[in-house]
Amino acid sequence: MSDASSSEDANPSVASEAVDRSPSGGSASLSKIGLSLGLSLAVLLVIGYFTFDASTFWKLVRAMQPWPFVAALVLAISRTFFGGWRLHVVSRGRLTLMEGTRGQLAIDFFSNLTPSAIGGSPLATLYIAKDRGIRVGEATAFMLFSALLDQLWFAFSISVVLATSVVIDVIPPSIGDVGLWAFVAVFVGMLAWATLFAYATLFRPSLLERLANRIFSFRYLSRFHDRVMEEMHAFTQRAHALRTQPPAFYLKGVVLTSGVWIGRFALVVFIIWSVFPTFDKLLVFLRTIAMTMSSLVLPTPGGSGGLEGLYALFIGPLIPEALVAPTLLAWRVLGYYIFLALGAYLFLHQIQQIRASSNDGDAASSSTGRPSAASPSVPSSSTE
């Protein structure tokens, strides 16, 4: 995969400059962390206000089974492990398993601070490049293949949701016919995009290049045209590198991607299982898939607020009302809050290293009277 970046500037400081801009005013600002957490907790409190009953809750908790909750903890960890292992495999060893794991934590962290439809991959790419000291283009090639695997998994998951919805109520009947068809339309649109992305990446990357050229030729988007087309040209080169990989490379990627997403989907099942064993496990699993896929189009950071509402809509009717808020809180702690905290720690640690390196470079520059090599001039298009 590393050959895909042969045309990129060999300058890991590109990542440091872009990442260094983020903490004060970018996507990783404390205000955005606060916004993401605030939206999530606000909706959770509203749901708890209308559903929580202490006496019923404590009766159910006294009968709690510990092993399903332990399994939920393992699943929460496994998604990061499989994601880090996938980056290790995709990079053909350029990223160690530990570096891949940190990269996966960065993906989760930045995804929680940006709208779900945008995702956190661009900033995570910069983090990985700086963390490993590699070209931004090389890290982008790793992320491209990871994105391709995720899109293939999305296509499979949405197909399962649509197929099973014919025989069971995967989409809650409470939303009515209009809501049902709205969800179906969203899922069909996402399936079409995932299929187009996978097909174009593997077989016809020029399709996306032509589509981008047409879209960014419109009057109000034309000022982005040159930059976007430069990135699309780089995308075409990296897609060509993907097509040269052996079948075993893809097989490992598919297996590890399955581990990432099955861990996410099954987490809800085992959390509920620990306090209420007599629920429809298959239906909860399928509804979790539908809920997760629906959250990908939410405009809030990481789907905060919207995901909590979707949980009440999809999972709430399948469990006792008193358990909706507690299981939702447990799910968000294991699947969101922990990763937000770990990602913030990694990111802030990297920022401290960048600033320390910058200060050392400035000191060296002032002592010699020459510009420091730590901060060369970089074309602006390379930092995007």
Short mmCIF file of the C-alpha atoms (twelve columns), coordinates in Angstrom:
data_MODEL
# 
_entry.id   MODEL 
# 
loop_
_atom_site.group_PDB 
_atom_site.id 
_atom_site.type_symbol 
_atom_site.label_atom_id 
_atom_site.label_alt_id 
_atom_site.label_comp_id 
_atom_site.label_asym_id 
_atom_site.label_seq_id 
_atom_site.Cartn_x 
_atom_site.Cartn_y 
_atom_site.Cartn_z 
_atom_site.pdbx_PDB_model_num 
ATOM 1   C CA . MET A 1   0.000   0.000   0.000   1 
ATOM 2   C CA . SER A 2   2.880   2.392   0.570   1 
ATOM 3   C CA . ASP A 3   3.520   2.787   -3.150  1 
ATOM 4   C CA . ALA A 4   0.270   4.722   -3.428  1 
ATOM 5   C CA . SER A 5   1.904   7.725   -1.842  1 
ATOM 6   C CA . SER A 6   5.045   7.871   -3.937  1 
ATOM 7   C CA . SER A 7   4.040   11.235  -5.388  1 
ATOM 8   C CA . GLU A 8   3.371   12.876  -2.013  1 
ATOM 9   C CA . ASP A 9   5.780   15.236  -0.271  1 
ATOM 10  C CA . ALA A 10  7.845   13.296  2.245   1 
ATOM 11  C CA . ASN A 11  7.023   15.688  5.027   1 
ATOM 12  C CA . PRO A 12  5.295   14.497  8.198   1 
ATOM 13  C CA . SER A 13  5.319   18.068  9.513   1 
ATOM 14  C CA . VAL A 14  2.362   18.665  7.200   1 
ATOM 15  C CA . ALA A 15  0.314   16.671  9.656   1 
ATOM 16  C CA . SER A 16  1.728   18.489  12.630  1 
ATOM 17  C CA . GLU A 17  0.834   21.876  11.163  1 
ATOM 18  C CA . ALA A 18  -2.726  20.822  10.352  1 
ATOM 19  C CA . VAL A 19  -3.230  19.099  13.681  1 
ATOM 20  C CA . ASP A 20  -1.697  21.998  15.563  1 
ATOM 21  C CA . ARG A 21  -4.375  24.275  14.150  1 
ATOM 22  C CA . SER A 22  -7.146  22.094  15.551  1 
ATOM 23  C CA . PRO A 23  -7.056  22.367  19.343  1 
ATOM 24  C CA . SER A 24  -7.855  26.046  19.560  1 
ATOM 25  C CA . GLY A 25  -10.416 26.484  16.833  1 
ATOM 26  C CA . GLY A 26  -10.753 23.262  14.834  1 
ATOM 27  C CA . SER A 27  -12.739 20.081  15.104  1 
ATOM 28  C CA . ALA A 28  -10.905 18.920  18.206  1 
ATOM 29  C CA . SER A 29  -11.660 22.053  20.250  1 
ATOM 30  C CA . LEU A 30  -12.929 21.730  23.786  1 
ATOM 31  C CA . SER A 31  -16.112 23.509  22.768  1 
ATOM 32  C CA . LYS A 32  -16.930 20.746  20.291  1 
ATOM 33  C CA . ILE A 33  -16.210 18.071  22.883  1 
ATOM 34  C CA . GLY A 34  -18.559 19.931  25.226  1 
ATOM 35  C CA . LEU A 35  -21.199 20.248  22.511  1 
ATOM 36  C CA . SER A 36  -21.029 16.551  21.668  1 
ATOM 37  C CA . LEU A 37  -21.255 15.493  25.315  1 
ATOM 38  C CA . GLY A 38  -23.915 18.080  26.090  1 
ATOM 39  C CA . LEU A 39  -26.239 16.956  23.309  1 
ATOM 40  C CA . SER A 40  -25.847 13.322  24.297  1 
ATOM 41  C CA . LEU A 41  -26.456 13.868  28.004  1 
ATOM 42  C CA . ALA A 42  -29.329 16.307  27.457  1 
ATOM 43  C CA . VAL A 43  -31.342 13.844  25.366  1 
ATOM 44  C CA . LEU A 44  -30.438 11.009  27.748  1 
ATOM 45  C CA . LEU A 45  -31.778 13.035  30.704  1 
ATOM 46  C CA . VAL A 46  -35.019 13.784  28.845  1 
ATOM 47  C CA . ILE A 47  -35.488 10.092  28.072  1 
ATOM 48  C CA . GLY A 48  -34.728 9.215   31.699  1 
ATOM 49  C CA . TYR A 49  -37.240 11.783  32.968  1 
ATOM 50  C CA . PHE A 50  -40.079 10.209  30.984  1 
ATOM 51  C CA . THR A 51  -39.168 6.519   31.328  1 
ATOM 52  C CA . PHE A 52  -37.173 5.839   34.499  1 
ATOM 53  C CA . ASP A 53  -38.869 4.169   37.470  1 
ATOM 54  C CA . ALA A 54  -36.532 3.495   40.382  1 
ATOM 55  C CA . SER A 55  -38.459 0.643   42.034  1 
ATOM 56  C CA . THR A 56  -38.825 -1.340  38.801  1 
ATOM 57  C CA . PHE A 57  -35.215 -0.657  37.895  1 
ATOM 58  C CA . TRP A 58  -33.807 -1.962  41.185  1 
ATOM 59  C CA . LYS A 59  -35.917 -5.113  40.976  1 
ATOM 60  C CA . LEU A 60  -34.393 -5.859  37.576  1 
ATOM 61  C CA . VAL A 61  -30.863 -4.948  38.665  1 
ATOM 62  C CA . ARG A 62  -31.003 -7.368  41.603  1 
ATOM 63  C CA . ALA A 63  -31.442 -10.174 39.065  1 
ATOM 64  C CA . MET A 64  -28.550 -8.903  36.933  1 
ATOM 65  C CA . GLN A 65  -26.333 -11.514 35.277  1 
ATOM 66  C CA . PRO A 66  -22.654 -10.509 35.350  1 
ATOM 67  C CA . TRP A 67  -21.349 -12.570 32.416  1 
ATOM 68  C CA . PRO A 68  -23.271 -10.735 29.650  1 
ATOM 69  C CA . PHE A 69  -21.993 -7.420  30.999  1 
ATOM 70  C CA . VAL A 70  -18.429 -8.774  31.004  1 
ATOM 71  C CA . ALA A 71  -19.031 -9.839  27.397  1 
ATOM 72  C CA . ALA A 72  -20.178 -6.274  26.645  1 
ATOM 73  C CA . LEU A 73  -16.915 -4.929  28.077  1 
ATOM 74  C CA . VAL A 74  -14.952 -7.354  25.878  1 
ATOM 75  C CA . LEU A 75  -16.937 -6.249  22.810  1 
ATOM 76  C CA . ALA A 76  -16.249 -2.584  23.595  1 
ATOM 77  C CA . ILE A 77  -12.513 -3.329  23.658  1 
ATOM 78  C CA . SER A 78  -12.625 -5.671  20.665  1 
ATOM 79  C CA . ARG A 79  -13.801 -3.021  18.219  1 
ATOM 80  C CA . THR A 80  -10.647 -0.991  18.885  1 
ATOM 81  C CA . PHE A 81  -8.463  -4.083  18.764  1 
ATOM 82  C CA . PHE A 82  -9.889  -5.235  15.426  1 
ATOM 83  C CA . GLY A 83  -9.721  -1.696  14.051  1 
ATOM 84  C CA . GLY A 84  -6.065  -1.358  15.077  1 
ATOM 85  C CA . TRP A 85  -5.262  -4.800  13.678  1 
ATOM 86  C CA . ARG A 86  -6.943  -3.805  10.412  1 
ATOM 87  C CA . LEU A 87  -4.771  -0.689  10.102  1 
ATOM 88  C CA . HIS A 88  -1.714  -2.852  10.832  1 
ATOM 89  C CA . VAL A 89  -2.691  -5.285  8.058   1 
ATOM 90  C CA . VAL A 90  -3.749  -2.581  5.588   1 
ATOM 91  C CA . SER A 91  -0.434  -0.774  6.059   1 
ATOM 92  C CA . ARG A 92  1.451   -4.063  5.497   1 
ATOM 93  C CA . GLY A 93  3.257   -3.576  8.786   1 
ATOM 94  C CA . ARG A 94  4.115   0.103   8.300   1 
ATOM 95  C CA . LEU A 95  1.939   0.695   11.372  1 
ATOM 96  C CA . THR A 96  2.596   -1.551  14.340  1 
ATOM 97  C CA . LEU A 97  -0.381  -3.068  16.137  1 
ATOM 98  C CA . MET A 98  -0.032  -0.431  18.859  1 
ATOM 99  C CA . GLU A 99  0.201   2.405   16.330  1 
ATOM 100 C CA . GLY A 100 -2.812  0.982   14.498  1 
ATOM 101 C CA . THR A 101 -4.737  0.854   17.769  1 
ATOM 102 C CA . ARG A 102 -3.904  4.485   18.489  1 
ATOM 103 C CA . GLY A 103 -4.994  5.289   14.945  1 
ATOM 104 C CA . GLN A 104 -8.334  3.548   15.504  1 
ATOM 105 C CA . LEU A 105 -8.840  5.482   18.740  1 
ATOM 106 C CA . ALA A 106 -8.123  8.670   16.780  1 
ATOM 107 C CA . ILE A 107 -10.735 7.677   14.178  1 
ATOM 108 C CA . ASP A 108 -13.327 7.098   16.909  1 
ATOM 109 C CA . PHE A 109 -12.398 10.341  18.672  1 
ATOM 110 C CA . PHE A 110 -12.602 12.606  15.630  1 
ATOM 111 C CA . SER A 111 -15.749 10.837  14.413  1 
ATOM 112 C CA . ASN A 112 -17.383 11.823  17.707  1 
ATOM 113 C CA . LEU A 113 -16.538 15.491  17.072  1 
ATOM 114 C CA . THR A 114 -17.687 15.799  13.468  1 
ATOM 115 C CA . PRO A 115 -21.094 15.218  11.837  1 
ATOM 116 C CA . SER A 116 -21.622 11.529  11.154  1 
ATOM 117 C CA . ALA A 117 -21.961 12.114  7.408   1 
ATOM 118 C CA . ILE A 118 -18.466 13.674  7.348   1 
ATOM 119 C CA . GLY A 119 -16.693 11.321  9.718   1 
ATOM 120 C CA . GLY A 120 -13.363 11.757  11.445  1 
ATOM 121 C CA . SER A 121 -11.081 10.142  8.864   1 
ATOM 122 C CA . PRO A 122 -9.393  13.329  7.534   1 
ATOM 123 C CA . LEU A 123 -8.182  14.469  10.961  1 
ATOM 124 C CA . ALA A 124 -7.417  10.887  11.990  1 
ATOM 125 C CA . THR A 125 -5.239  10.592  8.876   1 
ATOM 126 C CA . LEU A 126 -3.216  13.582  10.025  1 
ATOM 127 C CA . TYR A 127 -2.899  12.085  13.503  1 
ATOM 128 C CA . ILE A 128 -1.620  8.766   12.111  1 
ATOM 129 C CA . ALA A 129 0.865   10.513  9.817   1 
ATOM 130 C CA . LYS A 130 2.325   12.519  12.701  1 
ATOM 131 C CA . ASP A 131 2.223   9.621   15.170  1 
ATOM 132 C CA . ARG A 132 4.133   7.307   12.832  1 
ATOM 133 C CA . GLY A 133 6.216   9.976   11.089  1 
ATOM 134 C CA . ILE A 134 5.073   9.029   7.574   1 
ATOM 135 C CA . ARG A 135 3.747   10.907  4.547   1 
ATOM 136 C CA . VAL A 136 0.199   12.216  4.783   1 
ATOM 137 C CA . GLY A 137 -0.480  10.607  1.405   1 
ATOM 138 C CA . GLU A 138 0.669   7.233   2.700   1 
ATOM 139 C CA . ALA A 139 -1.629  7.475   5.729   1 
ATOM 140 C CA . THR A 140 -4.434  8.523   3.372   1 
ATOM 141 C CA . ALA A 141 -3.911  5.347   1.349   1 
ATOM 142 C CA . PHE A 142 -4.366  3.260   4.508   1 
ATOM 143 C CA . MET A 143 -7.525  5.166   5.395   1 
ATOM 144 C CA . LEU A 144 -8.902  4.797   1.870   1 
ATOM 145 C CA . PHE A 145 -8.810  1.019   2.052   1 
ATOM 146 C CA . SER A 146 -10.329 1.086   5.552   1 
ATOM 147 C CA . ALA A 147 -13.115 3.320   4.207   1 
ATOM 148 C CA . LEU A 148 -13.668 0.914   1.318   1 
ATOM 149 C CA . LEU A 149 -14.030 -2.020  3.720   1 
ATOM 150 C CA . ASP A 150 -16.472 -0.018  5.849   1 
ATOM 151 C CA . GLN A 151 -18.552 0.871   2.780   1 
ATOM 152 C CA . LEU A 152 -18.714 -2.798  1.784   1 
ATOM 153 C CA . TRP A 153 -19.876 -3.634  5.302   1 
ATOM 154 C CA . PHE A 154 -22.474 -0.855  5.181   1 
ATOM 155 C CA . ALA A 155 -23.804 -2.239  1.894   1 
ATOM 156 C CA . PHE A 156 -24.092 -5.708  3.426   1 
ATOM 157 C CA . SER A 157 -25.681 -4.441  6.663   1 
ATOM 158 C CA . ILE A 158 -28.267 -2.289  4.892   1 
ATOM 159 C CA . SER A 159 -29.144 -5.181  2.571   1 
ATOM 160 C CA . VAL A 160 -29.761 -7.363  5.644   1 
ATOM 161 C CA . VAL A 161 -31.954 -4.675  7.241   1 
ATOM 162 C CA . LEU A 162 -34.045 -4.194  4.085   1 
ATOM 163 C CA . ALA A 163 -34.410 -7.933  3.477   1 
ATOM 164 C CA . THR A 164 -35.412 -8.835  7.029   1 
ATOM 165 C CA . SER A 165 -37.799 -5.869  7.264   1 
ATOM 166 C CA . VAL A 166 -40.081 -7.752  4.895   1 
ATOM 167 C CA . VAL A 167 -40.779 -10.465 7.483   1 
ATOM 168 C CA . ILE A 168 -40.151 -8.808  10.881  1 
ATOM 169 C CA . ASP A 169 -40.467 -5.285  12.287  1 
ATOM 170 C CA . VAL A 170 -36.838 -4.202  12.063  1 
ATOM 171 C CA . ILE A 171 -38.040 -0.635  11.465  1 
ATOM 172 C CA . PRO A 172 -40.406 0.230   14.383  1 
ATOM 173 C CA . PRO A 173 -44.092 0.290   13.357  1 
ATOM 174 C CA . SER A 174 -44.648 3.257   15.689  1 
ATOM 175 C CA . ILE A 175 -43.118 5.630   13.120  1 
ATOM 176 C CA . GLY A 176 -46.039 5.039   10.737  1 
ATOM 177 C CA . ASP A 177 -46.059 4.523   6.987   1 
ATOM 178 C CA . VAL A 178 -44.465 7.888   6.194   1 
ATOM 179 C CA . GLY A 179 -41.638 7.264   8.638   1 
ATOM 180 C CA . LEU A 180 -41.193 3.731   7.326   1 
ATOM 181 C CA . TRP A 181 -40.760 4.876   3.749   1 
ATOM 182 C CA . ALA A 182 -38.487 7.697   4.863   1 
ATOM 183 C CA . PHE A 183 -36.172 5.188   6.540   1 
ATOM 184 C CA . VAL A 184 -36.345 2.886   3.523   1 
ATOM 185 C CA . ALA A 185 -35.457 5.798   1.224   1 
ATOM 186 C CA . VAL A 186 -32.459 6.701   3.415   1 
ATOM 187 C CA . PHE A 187 -31.269 3.090   3.486   1 
ATOM 188 C CA . VAL A 188 -31.654 2.684   -0.282  1 
ATOM 189 C CA . GLY A 189 -29.731 5.921   -0.849  1 
ATOM 190 C CA . MET A 190 -26.947 4.789   1.471   1 
ATOM 191 C CA . LEU A 191 -26.838 1.387   -0.219  1 
ATOM 192 C CA . ALA A 192 -26.549 3.050   -3.625  1 
ATOM 193 C CA . TRP A 193 -23.709 5.288   -2.436  1 
ATOM 194 C CA . ALA A 194 -21.823 2.425   -0.736  1 
ATOM 195 C CA . THR A 195 -22.139 0.323   -3.886  1 
ATOM 196 C CA . LEU A 196 -21.004 3.197   -6.123  1 
ATOM 197 C CA . PHE A 197 -18.052 3.987   -3.855  1 
ATOM 198 C CA . ALA A 198 -16.905 0.359   -3.745  1 
ATOM 199 C CA . TYR A 199 -17.344 -0.156  -7.494  1 
ATOM 200 C CA . ALA A 200 -15.607 3.103   -8.400  1 
ATOM 201 C CA . THR A 201 -12.734 2.513   -5.999  1 
ATOM 202 C CA . LEU A 202 -12.049 -1.017  -7.179  1 
ATOM 203 C CA . PHE A 203 -12.916 -0.834  -10.869 1 
ATOM 204 C CA . ARG A 204 -13.687 2.677   -12.173 1 
ATOM 205 C CA . PRO A 205 -12.093 5.422   -10.026 1 
ATOM 206 C CA . SER A 206 -12.494 7.776   -13.000 1 
ATOM 207 C CA . LEU A 207 -16.271 7.755   -12.324 1 
ATOM 208 C CA . LEU A 208 -15.881 9.610   -9.034  1 
ATOM 209 C CA . GLU A 209 -13.339 11.934  -10.624 1 
ATOM 210 C CA . ARG A 210 -15.783 12.869  -13.395 1 
ATOM 211 C CA . LEU A 211 -18.625 13.236  -10.882 1 
ATOM 212 C CA . ALA A 212 -16.525 15.574  -8.724  1 
ATOM 213 C CA . ASN A 213 -15.515 17.573  -11.810 1 
ATOM 214 C CA . ARG A 214 -19.168 18.084  -12.745 1 
ATOM 215 C CA . ILE A 215 -20.336 18.965  -9.234  1 
ATOM 216 C CA . PHE A 216 -17.550 21.443  -8.551  1 
ATOM 217 C CA . SER A 217 -18.006 23.154  -11.884 1 
ATOM 218 C CA . PHE A 218 -21.170 24.821  -10.567 1 
ATOM 219 C CA . ARG A 219 -20.905 28.515  -9.874  1 
ATOM 220 C CA . TYR A 220 -20.920 28.470  -6.079  1 
ATOM 221 C CA . LEU A 221 -18.566 25.480  -5.844  1 
ATOM 222 C CA . SER A 222 -16.128 26.367  -8.591  1 
ATOM 223 C CA . ARG A 223 -13.648 28.028  -6.207  1 
ATOM 224 C CA . PHE A 224 -12.997 24.552  -4.718  1 
ATOM 225 C CA . HIS A 225 -12.626 22.898  -8.132  1 
ATOM 226 C CA . ASP A 226 -8.836  22.831  -8.469  1 
ATOM 227 C CA . ARG A 227 -8.229  21.595  -4.947  1 
ATOM 228 C CA . VAL A 228 -10.895 18.909  -5.168  1 
ATOM 229 C CA . MET A 229 -9.654  17.678  -8.539  1 
ATOM 230 C CA . GLU A 230 -6.107  17.473  -7.194  1 
ATOM 231 C CA . GLU A 231 -7.366  15.280  -4.367  1 
ATOM 232 C CA . MET A 232 -9.436  13.171  -6.771  1 
ATOM 233 C CA . HIS A 233 -6.367  12.600  -8.942  1 
ATOM 234 C CA . ALA A 234 -4.509  11.359  -5.856  1 
ATOM 235 C CA . PHE A 235 -7.535  9.178   -5.037  1 
ATOM 236 C CA . THR A 236 -7.333  7.602   -8.511  1 
ATOM 237 C CA . GLN A 237 -3.671  6.724   -7.973  1 
ATOM 238 C CA . ARG A 238 -4.378  5.150   -4.592  1 
ATOM 239 C CA . ALA A 239 -7.358  3.230   -5.971  1 
ATOM 240 C CA . HIS A 240 -5.048  1.777   -8.628  1 
ATOM 241 C CA . ALA A 241 -2.734  0.553   -5.857  1 
ATOM 242 C CA . LEU A 242 -5.708  -1.130  -4.155  1 
ATOM 243 C CA . ARG A 243 -6.530  -3.131  -7.282  1 
ATOM 244 C CA . THR A 244 -3.033  -4.672  -7.298  1 
ATOM 245 C CA . GLN A 245 -3.430  -6.274  -3.857  1 
ATOM 246 C CA . PRO A 246 -3.762  -10.096 -3.612  1 
ATOM 247 C CA . PRO A 247 -7.070  -11.769 -2.571  1 
ATOM 248 C CA . ALA A 248 -5.675  -12.693 0.875   1 
ATOM 249 C CA . PHE A 249 -5.195  -8.987  1.574   1 
ATOM 250 C CA . TYR A 250 -8.884  -8.335  0.998   1 
ATOM 251 C CA . LEU A 251 -9.956  -11.422 2.933   1 
ATOM 252 C CA . LYS A 252 -8.047  -10.320 6.042   1 
ATOM 253 C CA . GLY A 253 -9.512  -6.846  5.727   1 
ATOM 254 C CA . VAL A 254 -13.080 -8.151  5.433   1 
ATOM 255 C CA . VAL A 255 -12.682 -10.453 8.462   1 
ATOM 256 C CA . LEU A 256 -11.227 -7.689  10.631  1 
ATOM 257 C CA . THR A 257 -13.876 -5.202  9.497   1 
ATOM 258 C CA . SER A 258 -16.535 -7.748  10.473  1 
ATOM 259 C CA . GLY A 259 -14.972 -7.879  13.936  1 
ATOM 260 C CA . VAL A 260 -15.136 -4.071  14.222  1 
ATOM 261 C CA . TRP A 261 -18.805 -3.783  13.281  1 
ATOM 262 C CA . ILE A 262 -20.181 -6.943  14.877  1 
ATOM 263 C CA . GLY A 263 -18.639 -5.712  18.128  1 
ATOM 264 C CA . ARG A 264 -20.520 -2.427  17.732  1 
ATOM 265 C CA . PHE A 265 -23.844 -4.072  16.877  1 
ATOM 266 C CA . ALA A 266 -23.702 -6.794  19.562  1 
ATOM 267 C CA . LEU A 267 -22.796 -4.382  22.367  1 
ATOM 268 C CA . VAL A 268 -26.415 -3.327  22.887  1 
ATOM 269 C CA . VAL A 269 -27.572 -6.953  22.948  1 
ATOM 270 C CA . PHE A 270 -25.241 -7.963  25.783  1 
ATOM 271 C CA . ILE A 271 -25.878 -4.826  27.830  1 
ATOM 272 C CA . ILE A 272 -29.627 -5.533  27.799  1 
ATOM 273 C CA . TRP A 273 -29.031 -9.255  28.321  1 
ATOM 274 C CA . SER A 274 -27.263 -8.546  31.626  1 
ATOM 275 C CA . VAL A 275 -30.381 -7.002  33.197  1 
ATOM 276 C CA . PHE A 276 -33.268 -8.410  31.144  1 
ATOM 277 C CA . PRO A 277 -32.565 -11.864 29.646  1 
ATOM 278 C CA . THR A 278 -36.037 -12.516 28.179  1 
ATOM 279 C CA . PHE A 279 -35.957 -10.125 25.215  1 
ATOM 280 C CA . ASP A 280 -35.876 -10.840 21.485  1 
ATOM 281 C CA . LYS A 281 -32.128 -10.880 20.925  1 
ATOM 282 C CA . LEU A 282 -32.239 -11.235 17.152  1 
ATOM 283 C CA . LEU A 283 -34.651 -8.326  16.766  1 
ATOM 284 C CA . VAL A 284 -32.557 -6.099  19.053  1 
ATOM 285 C CA . PHE A 285 -29.440 -6.999  17.038  1 
ATOM 286 C CA . LEU A 286 -31.143 -6.172  13.735  1 
ATOM 287 C CA . ARG A 287 -32.617 -2.954  15.094  1 
ATOM 288 C CA . THR A 288 -29.179 -1.951  16.373  1 
ATOM 289 C CA . ILE A 289 -27.869 -2.352  12.823  1 
ATOM 290 C CA . ALA A 290 -30.722 -0.201  11.490  1 
ATOM 291 C CA . MET A 291 -30.210 2.367   14.247  1 
ATOM 292 C CA . THR A 292 -26.454 2.574   13.599  1 
ATOM 293 C CA . MET A 293 -26.904 2.902   9.849   1 
ATOM 294 C CA . SER A 294 -29.530 5.622   10.382  1 
ATOM 295 C CA . SER A 295 -27.129 7.577   12.593  1 
ATOM 296 C CA . LEU A 296 -24.677 7.953   9.690   1 
ATOM 297 C CA . VAL A 297 -26.818 10.727  8.205   1 
ATOM 298 C CA . LEU A 298 -27.268 12.705  11.432  1 
ATOM 299 C CA . PRO A 299 -25.885 16.273  11.306  1 
ATOM 300 C CA . THR A 300 -24.747 16.444  14.938  1 
ATOM 301 C CA . PRO A 301 -21.183 15.632  16.126  1 
ATOM 302 C CA . GLY A 302 -20.903 11.860  16.238  1 
ATOM 303 C CA . GLY A 303 -24.695 11.657  16.030  1 
ATOM 304 C CA . SER A 304 -24.947 12.982  19.614  1 
ATOM 305 C CA . GLY A 305 -28.511 13.536  20.731  1 
ATOM 306 C CA . GLY A 306 -29.892 11.877  17.627  1 
ATOM 307 C CA . LEU A 307 -28.462 8.461   18.538  1 
ATOM 308 C CA . GLU A 308 -30.057 8.639   21.969  1 
ATOM 309 C CA . GLY A 309 -33.395 9.431   20.333  1 
ATOM 310 C CA . LEU A 310 -32.962 6.568   17.872  1 
ATOM 311 C CA . TYR A 311 -32.228 4.198   20.777  1 
ATOM 312 C CA . ALA A 312 -35.500 5.142   22.445  1 
ATOM 313 C CA . LEU A 313 -37.301 4.665   19.115  1 
ATOM 314 C CA . PHE A 314 -35.713 1.387   18.004  1 
ATOM 315 C CA . ILE A 315 -34.788 -0.387  21.258  1 
ATOM 316 C CA . GLY A 316 -37.123 1.217   23.815  1 
ATOM 317 C CA . PRO A 317 -40.271 -0.703  22.794  1 
ATOM 318 C CA . LEU A 318 -38.452 -4.060  23.143  1 
ATOM 319 C CA . ILE A 319 -37.452 -3.735  26.825  1 
ATOM 320 C CA . PRO A 320 -39.104 -2.577  30.087  1 
ATOM 321 C CA . GLU A 321 -39.519 1.202   30.126  1 
ATOM 322 C CA . ALA A 322 -37.512 1.549   33.351  1 
ATOM 323 C CA . LEU A 323 -34.459 0.067   31.602  1 
ATOM 324 C CA . VAL A 324 -34.409 2.373   28.582  1 
ATOM 325 C CA . ALA A 325 -32.346 5.171   30.162  1 
ATOM 326 C CA . PRO A 326 -29.981 2.928   32.203  1 
ATOM 327 C CA . THR A 327 -29.139 0.633   29.274  1 
ATOM 328 C CA . LEU A 328 -28.801 3.658   27.007  1 
ATOM 329 C CA . LEU A 329 -26.358 5.219   29.490  1 
ATOM 330 C CA . ALA A 330 -24.342 1.975   29.712  1 
ATOM 331 C CA . TRP A 331 -24.241 1.729   25.912  1 
ATOM 332 C CA . ARG A 332 -23.054 5.316   25.488  1 
ATOM 333 C CA . VAL A 333 -20.432 4.951   28.225  1 
ATOM 334 C CA . LEU A 334 -18.958 1.786   26.679  1 
ATOM 335 C CA . GLY A 335 -19.398 2.830   23.067  1 
ATOM 336 C CA . TYR A 336 -18.856 6.587   23.168  1 
ATOM 337 C CA . TYR A 337 -17.787 8.402   26.361  1 
ATOM 338 C CA . ILE A 338 -14.791 6.121   27.009  1 
ATOM 339 C CA . PHE A 339 -13.511 6.544   23.456  1 
ATOM 340 C CA . LEU A 340 -14.010 10.286  23.628  1 
ATOM 341 C CA . ALA A 341 -11.863 10.409  26.776  1 
ATOM 342 C CA . LEU A 342 -9.137  8.100   25.418  1 
ATOM 343 C CA . GLY A 343 -9.030  9.934   22.087  1 
ATOM 344 C CA . ALA A 344 -8.812  13.321  23.815  1 
ATOM 345 C CA . TYR A 345 -5.884  12.065  25.904  1 
ATOM 346 C CA . LEU A 346 -4.016  10.783  22.810  1 
ATOM 347 C CA . PHE A 347 -4.704  13.932  20.824  1 
ATOM 348 C CA . LEU A 348 -3.693  16.340  23.585  1 
ATOM 349 C CA . HIS A 349 -0.561  14.285  24.201  1 
ATOM 350 C CA . GLN A 350 0.347   14.642  20.530  1 
ATOM 351 C CA . ILE A 351 -0.322  18.397  20.662  1 
ATOM 352 C CA . GLN A 352 2.087   18.703  23.601  1 
ATOM 353 C CA . GLN A 353 4.740   16.839  21.608  1 
ATOM 354 C CA . ILE A 354 4.184   19.099  18.582  1 
ATOM 355 C CA . ARG A 355 4.509   22.235  20.667  1 
ATOM 356 C CA . ALA A 356 7.609   20.931  22.449  1 
ATOM 357 C CA . SER A 357 9.178   20.080  19.085  1 
ATOM 358 C CA . SER A 358 8.222   23.507  17.737  1 
ATOM 359 C CA . ASN A 359 9.743   25.246  20.752  1 
ATOM 360 C CA . ASP A 360 12.956  23.230  20.367  1 
ATOM 361 C CA . GLY A 361 13.050  24.173  16.680  1 
ATOM 362 C CA . ASP A 362 12.530  27.849  17.450  1 
ATOM 363 C CA . ALA A 363 15.307  27.725  20.025  1 
ATOM 364 C CA . ALA A 364 17.642  26.067  17.529  1 
ATOM 365 C CA . SER A 365 16.722  28.660  14.894  1 
ATOM 366 C CA . SER A 366 17.382  31.617  17.173  1 
ATOM 367 C CA . SER A 367 20.720  30.206  18.343  1 
ATOM 368 C CA . THR A 368 22.011  29.643  14.801  1 
ATOM 369 C CA . GLY A 369 20.286  32.564  13.109  1 
ATOM 370 C CA . ARG A 370 18.886  30.235  10.444  1 
ATOM 371 C CA . PRO A 371 15.319  28.967  9.867   1 
ATOM 372 C CA . SER A 372 14.556  25.737  11.649  1 
ATOM 373 C CA . ALA A 373 14.149  22.574  9.559   1 
ATOM 374 C CA . ALA A 374 11.225  21.631  11.780  1 
ATOM 375 C CA . SER A 375 8.912   24.094  10.096  1 
ATOM 376 C CA . PRO A 376 9.487   24.163  6.335   1 
ATOM 377 C CA . SER A 377 7.250   25.903  3.870   1 
ATOM 378 C CA . VAL A 378 4.522   23.540  2.645   1 
ATOM 379 C CA . PRO A 379 2.056   24.147  -0.187  1 
ATOM 380 C CA . SER A 380 -1.380  24.773  1.290   1 
ATOM 381 C CA . SER A 381 -3.031  22.076  -0.786  1 
ATOM 382 C CA . SER A 382 -0.908  19.420  0.893   1 
ATOM 383 C CA . THR A 383 -2.307  20.174  4.307   1 
ATOM 384 C CA . GLU A 384 -5.926  19.717  3.497   1 
# 
